[in-house]
Amino acid sequence: MSSTPSQTCKTLHLLIHGRVQGVYFRDSMRREAQHLSVSGWVRNRSDGTVEAVVQGQADAVDAIVRWAHRGPQLAQVERVEMAPAAGSYSAFEIGD
């Protein structure tokens, strides 16, 4: 299915719980986001979770959310909290 201007842009805030730090989650998510043409950011939080904002065509955002429930090979994702988010992003960046 090709992208059309009528497709809706979707922006979500994700909070990913489990063994998600020290397993290349952020870099793996960046690569997946670039593959899906999703923009936004991802960062580790001091409480051991990974936080991200993802933005793009609705089907691409849905795909990266499905990916976030699995994560990279070494991750053990327990749950993903999602909420609508605002903002405009032109690339996908890794934060501290």
Secondary structure, DSSP 4 states (H G I P E B T S, - for coil): ----TTSPEEEEEEEEEEE-SSSSHHHHHHHHHHHHT-EEEEEE-TTS-EEEEEEEEHHHHHHHHHHHHH-STT-EEEEEEEEE-----SSEEE--
